[in-house]
């Protein structure tokens, strides 16, 4: 389906109450635009996904995380924090993978905003508790950068 048929597809889905198909299409388009670094357009589609969900579920957490990451890539760190915190509030279960991803992305946003103490607290939480080795490794690298910027770690240590 070409992108120019989106409006027609949208109308058919609305007419026949096929929200899940519409959400899936918006999600695909959001990831497509994210992959080509058109973050504002990507965010429009992620926002469409959120607005079409009838109840809070795991997908809404994923979409808020993606919005937060897109805003980071745009250098809009306050907006990133807002969306990442919304993701954290929407988690109903102890989904550790999402929780530690959110902590990591929050820590990155705080780092870019030079709120190093906030960043440091979250990154330490990840290092101390995260069961996912890749997330823990990324947190260790971020902690090193935080310590360097904060002057608590010399180059070459």
C-alpha positions as a Markdown table, in Angstrom:
| # | Residue | x | y | z |
|---|---|---|---|---|
| 1 | Unk | 0.0 | 0.0 | 0.0 |
| 2 | Unk | 1.4 | 3.4 | -1.0 |
| 3 | Unk | 1.5 | 6.1 | 1.6 |
| 4 | Unk | -0.9 | 8.2 | -0.5 |
| 5 | Unk | -3.6 | 5.6 | 0.2 |
| 6 | Unk | -3.3 | 6.2 | 3.9 |
| 7 | Unk | -6.3 | 8.5 | 4.2 |
| 8 | Unk | -8.5 | 5.9 | 2.3 |
| 9 | Unk | -7.2 | 3.1 | 4.5 |
| 10 | Unk | -7.8 | 5.3 | 7.6 |
| 11 | Unk | -11.4 | 5.9 | 6.6 |
| 12 | Unk | -12.1 | 2.2 | 6.0 |
| 13 | Unk | -10.6 | 1.2 | 9.3 |
| 14 | Unk | -12.7 | 3.9 | 11.1 |
| 15 | Unk | -15.9 | 2.9 | 9.3 |
| 16 | Unk | -15.6 | -0.7 | 10.2 |
| 17 | Unk | -14.1 | -0.2 | 13.7 |
| 18 | Unk | -10.7 | -1.8 | 12.8 |
| 19 | Unk | -8.6 | 0.1 | 15.2 |
| 20 | Unk | -5.9 | -2.6 | 15.6 |
| 21 | Unk | -5.2 | -2.5 | 11.8 |
| 22 | Unk | -4.9 | 1.2 | 11.9 |
| 23 | Unk | -2.6 | 1.2 | 15.0 |
| 24 | Unk | -0.4 | -1.4 | 13.2 |
| 25 | Unk | -0.2 | 0.7 | 10.1 |
| 26 | Unk | 0.7 | 3.8 | 12.1 |
| 27 | Unk | 3.3 | 1.9 | 14.0 |
| 28 | Unk | 4.9 | 0.7 | 10.8 |
| 29 | Unk | 4.9 | 4.2 | 9.4 |
| 30 | Unk | 6.3 | 5.6 | 12.7 |
| 31 | Unk | 9.2 | 3.1 | 12.7 |
| 32 | Unk | 9.8 | 3.8 | 9.0 |
| 33 | Unk | 10.1 | 7.5 | 9.5 |
| 34 | Unk | 12.3 | 6.9 | 12.6 |
| 35 | Unk | 14.6 | 4.8 | 10.5 |
| 36 | Unk | 15.1 | 7.6 | 8.0 |
| 37 | Unk | 15.6 | 10.1 | 10.8 |
| 38 | Unk | 12.3 | 12.1 | 10.2 |
| 39 | Unk | 11.6 | 12.2 | 13.9 |
| 40 | Unk | 8.8 | 14.7 | 13.9 |
| 41 | Unk | 6.8 | 12.7 | 11.4 |
| 42 | Unk | 7.6 | 9.5 | 13.3 |
| 43 | Unk | 6.3 | 11.1 | 16.4 |
| 44 | Unk | 3.0 | 12.0 | 14.7 |
| 45 | Unk | 2.4 | 8.4 | 13.9 |
| 46 | Unk | 3.4 | 7.2 | 17.4 |
| 47 | Unk | 1.0 | 9.8 | 18.8 |
| 48 | Unk | -1.7 | 8.4 | 16.5 |
| 49 | Unk | -1.0 | 5.0 | 17.9 |
| 50 | Unk | -1.4 | 6.2 | 21.5 |
| 51 | Unk | -4.6 | 8.1 | 20.8 |
| 52 | Unk | -6.2 | 5.1 | 19.1 |
| 53 | Unk | -5.7 | 2.7 | 22.0 |
| 54 | Unk | -8.8 | 2.2 | 24.0 |
| 55 | Unk | -7.0 | 1.2 | 27.2 |
| 56 | Unk | -3.5 | 1.3 | 28.5 |
| 57 | Unk | -1.5 | -1.8 | 27.5 |
| 58 | Unk | 2.1 | -2.7 | 26.8 |
| 59 | Unk | 2.0 | -1.0 | 23.4 |
| 60 | Unk | 1.4 | 2.4 | 24.9 |
| 61 | Unk | 4.6 | 2.0 | 27.0 |
| 62 | Unk | 6.5 | 1.1 | 23.9 |
| 63 | Unk | 5.1 | 4.2 | 22.0 |
| 64 | Unk | 6.0 | 6.6 | 24.8 |
| 65 | Unk | 9.5 | 5.2 | 24.9 |
| 66 | Unk | 9.9 | 5.7 | 21.2 |
| 67 | Unk | 8.6 | 9.2 | 21.4 |
| 68 | Unk | 11.1 | 9.9 | 24.2 |
| 69 | Unk | 14.0 | 8.5 | 22.1 |
| 70 | Unk | 13.0 | 10.5 | 19.1 |
| 71 | Unk | 12.9 | 13.7 | 21.1 |
| 72 | Unk | 16.4 | 12.8 | 22.4 |
| 73 | Unk | 17.6 | 12.5 | 18.8 |
| 74 | Unk | 16.1 | 15.9 | 18.1 |
| 75 | Unk | 17.9 | 17.4 | 21.1 |
| 76 | Unk | 14.6 | 18.1 | 22.9 |
| 77 | Unk | 15.5 | 16.5 | 26.2 |
| 78 | Unk | 12.7 | 18.0 | 28.3 |
| 79 | Unk | 10.1 | 16.5 | 25.9 |
| 80 | Unk | 12.0 | 13.3 | 26.0 |
| 81 | Unk | 11.8 | 13.2 | 29.8 |
| 82 | Unk | 8.1 | 13.9 | 29.7 |
| 83 | Unk | 7.4 | 11.0 | 27.4 |
| 84 | Unk | 9.7 | 8.6 | 29.2 |
| 85 | Unk | 8.1 | 9.4 | 32.5 |
| 86 | Unk | 4.7 | 8.8 | 30.9 |
| 87 | Unk | 6.0 | 5.4 | 29.8 |
| 88 | Unk | 7.1 | 4.6 | 33.3 |
| 89 | Unk | 3.7 | 5.6 | 34.7 |
| 90 | Unk | 1.9 | 3.4 | 32.2 |
| 91 | Unk | 3.7 | 0.2 | 33.1 |
| 92 | Unk | 1.2 | -2.1 | 34.8 |
| 93 | Unk | 3.4 | -5.1 | 35.5 |
| 94 | Unk | 7.0 | -5.5 | 36.5 |
| 95 | Unk | 8.2 | -5.6 | 32.9 |
| 96 | Unk | 11.9 | -5.3 | 33.7 |
| 97 | Unk | 13.0 | -5.0 | 30.1 |
| 98 | Unk | 10.9 | -1.9 | 29.6 |
| 99 | Unk | 11.7 | -0.5 | 33.1 |
| 100 | Unk | 15.4 | -0.6 | 32.6 |
| 101 | Unk | 15.2 | 0.7 | 29.1 |
| 102 | Unk | 13.2 | 3.7 | 30.4 |
| 103 | Unk | 15.7 | 4.2 | 33.2 |
| 104 | Unk | 18.6 | 4.2 | 30.7 |
| 105 | Unk | 16.9 | 6.6 | 28.3 |
| 106 | Unk | 15.9 | 8.9 | 31.3 |
| 107 | Unk | 19.5 | 8.8 | 32.4 |
| 108 | Unk | 20.7 | 9.8 | 28.9 |
| 109 | Unk | 18.3 | 12.7 | 28.8 |
| 110 | Unk | 19.4 | 13.9 | 32.2 |
| 111 | Unk | 23.0 | 13.6 | 31.1 |
| 112 | Unk | 22.4 | 15.7 | 28.0 |
| 113 | Unk | 20.6 | 18.3 | 30.2 |
| 114 | Unk | 23.7 | 18.3 | 32.5 |
| 115 | Unk | 21.6 | 17.0 | 35.4 |
| 116 | Unk | 24.4 | 14.7 | 36.3 |
| 117 | Unk | 23.2 | 13.7 | 39.7 |
| 118 | Unk | 19.8 | 12.5 | 38.4 |
| 119 | Unk | 21.5 | 10.7 | 35.5 |
| 120 | Unk | 24.0 | 9.1 | 38.0 |
| 121 | Unk | 21.3 | 7.8 | 40.3 |
| 122 | Unk | 19.4 | 6.1 | 37.5 |
| 123 | Unk | 22.5 | 4.6 | 35.9 |
| 124 | Unk | 23.6 | 3.2 | 39.2 |
| 125 | Unk | 20.1 | 1.6 | 39.6 |
| 126 | Unk | 20.6 | -0.1 | 36.3 |
| 127 | Unk | 24.2 | -1.3 | 37.1 |
| 128 | Unk | 23.1 | -2.6 | 40.5 |
| 129 | Unk | 19.9 | -4.4 | 39.5 |
| 130 | Unk | 19.5 | -4.9 | 35.7 |
| 131 | Unk | 19.5 | -8.5 | 34.6 |
| 132 | Unk | 20.1 | -7.6 | 31.0 |
| 133 | Unk | 23.8 | -7.6 | 30.1 |
| 134 | Unk | 23.6 | -5.2 | 27.1 |
| 135 | Unk | 21.6 | -2.6 | 29.1 |
| 136 | Unk | 24.0 | -3.0 | 32.0 |
| 137 | Unk | 27.0 | -2.5 | 29.7 |
| 138 | Unk | 25.5 | 0.6 | 28.1 |
| 139 | Unk | 24.8 | 2.0 | 31.6 |
| 140 | Unk | 28.5 | 1.4 | 32.6 |
| 141 | Unk | 29.6 | 3.3 | 29.5 |
| 142 | Unk | 27.2 | 6.1 | 30.3 |
| 143 | Unk | 28.4 | 6.2 | 33.9 |
| 144 | Unk | 31.9 | 6.6 | 32.7 |
| 145 | Unk | 30.8 | 9.7 | 30.6 |
| 146 | Unk | 28.9 | 11.1 | 33.6 |
| 147 | Unk | 32.0 | 10.8 | 35.8 |
| 148 | Unk | 34.2 | 12.4 | 33.2 |
| 149 | Unk | 31.9 | 15.3 | 32.7 |
| 150 | Unk | 31.5 | 15.7 | 36.4 |
| 151 | Unk | 35.3 | 15.7 | 36.9 |
| 152 | Unk | 35.3 | 12.6 | 39.1 |
| 153 | Unk | 37.2 | 10.5 | 36.5 |
| 154 | Unk | 40.3 | 11.5 | 34.7 |
| 155 | Unk | 40.9 | 10.5 | 31.1 |
| 156 | Unk | 42.7 | 7.2 | 30.7 |
| 157 | Unk | 41.5 | 5.8 | 34.0 |
